[in-house]
C-alpha cells in the first residue's frame, strides 16, 4: 500500500534560536498531515474528527536538522496498527530527499457527547485498514517514574493553547516540556545560549486532558540517563497541589562535544536516583 503523502509548508516562526526548525514544530506538521489524511478519506473518517479523537502518545525521532525553505516538507503517512479501540499512525518527514524525522502517534476514538472513550466501528476499522502500512518500528525508550523530586517549572497555560475540543492541544505539550527543559538547562548545568544541543528523540504519553486555568500547572524534570555526549531527561506535567499527572515525557538531548566534568557532575546530581527539590 502506497503511503498517504502530505506537503506541509514551513513557517518562518517555526525556527528556533539555533536557526533550525524547532523540535516542537514537527508536532504541528504531523497533526496537519494526520488531519488532512482523515479528511481525504470517506465520511466515517471525517466523522472521527467531529465526534472526537484523543492522542494518547507520540514517538518522534529527529534525524536531520531542517532549515527554513519555501519548499514544503513531504510527509509520508500510513496506519501502523489497528486495535479494537485505538490505532497508530506512522510518519516519515522528508526535507527534499533527506529523511528528517520518523514518528508514531497513538489515537483513540472518543464520544464527545457522552464524554467517554469508545471502540472503533467496523466501518472505521475497514477504512483505516485500507491505509495500513509497515516500517521499521521505533525503539522504545525505557519508562521511568518517581519524579516527585527534581527541577520544578511553573507552567502557565495560554488561552490560545486550546483546541477545538476545548482542551490543550496535544502539540502544546511538547512546548511545555521544552520550556521546562530550557529552564532546567539554564539554571542547573550552566547552559550557554551559544551552545548547540539537539533533541534526538522525544516521546510523550498523554494521561489526562489539560484545561485552561489561571493557576499554573507544573513540569517536573530529572535526568534519566547519561551518555558521553548525550543525556536523557524525564519530565512530568502535573498539578502542583493535587499531584495529578497529565503527561509524562522522555527527551534524548545530544551535544556537539562530550559533556564536561562539571556538566556531568550537575546532571548526575539531578539524576532520578539523586534528584532533589
GIBEL-V655161 format. One record per helix or strand. SS is the DSSP state (H for helix, E for strand). FROM is the first residue (numbers start at 1). LEN is the number of residues. Records with the same first field share a line. If there is no record, write none. Layout:
SS = FROM-LEN  FROM-LEN
This chain:
E = 4-5  15-1  21-1  53-10  73-10  87-9  98-14  116-2  132-1  151-5  162-1  168-1  197-10  217-10  230-9  245-11  271-1
H = 12-3  25-16  43-9  122-8  159-3  170-18  261-9
